[in-house]
């Protein structure tokens, strides 16, 4: 996977990684994991996920 960062974001990310003595990739993975865990707990995300699942189930049942 490739992401594009502004020069400022890239510099800030490098600084955080350097201060934390971690590879940039590990800092990015940790940030993504934290974001996912936070979103999974939010009601709007859960509602949207349930709606998406219901639409997929409806699509599958229409195929029968």
C-alpha positions as a Python dict, from the first residue, in 0.01 Angstrom:
ca = {
    (1, 'X'): (0, 0, 0),
    (2, 'X'): (119, 347, -80),
    (3, 'X'): (3, 670, 80),
    (4, 'X'): (87, 1023, -14),
    (5, 'X'): (165, 1272, 259),
    (6, 'X'): (230, 1641, 241),
    (7, 'X'): (590, 1739, 304),
    (8, 'X'): (485, 1870, 645),
    (9, 'X'): (307, 1546, 741),
    (10, 'X'): (603, 1337, 626),
    (11, 'X'): (842, 1549, 830),
    (12, 'X'): (621, 1529, 1139),
    (13, 'X'): (584, 1153, 1099),
    (14, 'X'): (960, 1111, 1068),
    (15, 'X'): (1008, 1321, 1381),
    (16, 'X'): (760, 1114, 1583),
    (17, 'X'): (918, 790, 1463),
    (18, 'X'): (1267, 915, 1545),
    (19, 'X'): (1171, 1037, 1893),
    (20, 'X'): (986, 708, 1963),
    (21, 'X'): (1280, 513, 1818),
    (22, 'X'): (1050, 318, 1586),
    (23, 'X'): (1035, 268, 1213),
    (24, 'X'): (793, 499, 1034),
    (25, 'X'): (596, 195, 916),
    (26, 'X'): (537, 86, 1276),
    (27, 'X'): (413, 430, 1376),
    (28, 'X'): (173, 425, 1080),
    (29, 'X'): (49, 73, 1165),
    (30, 'X'): (-10, 175, 1528),
    (31, 'X'): (-203, 486, 1421),
    (32, 'X'): (-419, 283, 1184),
    (33, 'X'): (-490, 19, 1450),
    (34, 'X'): (-586, 291, 1700),
    (35, 'X'): (-815, 457, 1446),
    (36, 'X'): (-989, 129, 1363),
    (37, 'X'): (-1046, 43, 1731),
    (38, 'X'): (-1187, 391, 1797),
    (39, 'X'): (-1420, 380, 1496),
    (40, 'X'): (-1550, 31, 1580),
    (41, 'X'): (-1680, 167, 1912),
    (42, 'X'): (-1866, 464, 1758),
    (43, 'X'): (-2242, 430, 1712),
    (44, 'X'): (-2246, 591, 1366),
    (45, 'X'): (-1988, 343, 1240),
    (46, 'X'): (-2180, 48, 1387),
    (47, 'X'): (-2505, 171, 1229),
    (48, 'X'): (-2340, 218, 892),
    (49, 'X'): (-2181, -127, 913),
    (50, 'X'): (-2515, -290, 1001),
    (51, 'X'): (-2679, -114, 703),
    (52, 'X'): (-2403, -232, 470),
    (53, 'X'): (-2439, -590, 596),
    (54, 'X'): (-2818, -575, 554),
    (55, 'X'): (-2780, -450, 194),
    (56, 'X'): (-2532, -729, 115),
    (57, 'X'): (-2765, -990, 267),
    (58, 'X'): (-3054, -851, 62),
    (59, 'X'): (-2842, -869, -253),
    (60, 'X'): (-2754, -1230, -180),
    (61, 'X'): (-3115, -1327, -107),
    (62, 'X'): (-3225, -1162, -435),
    (63, 'X'): (-2989, -1398, -620),
    (64, 'X'): (-3177, -1708, -510),
}
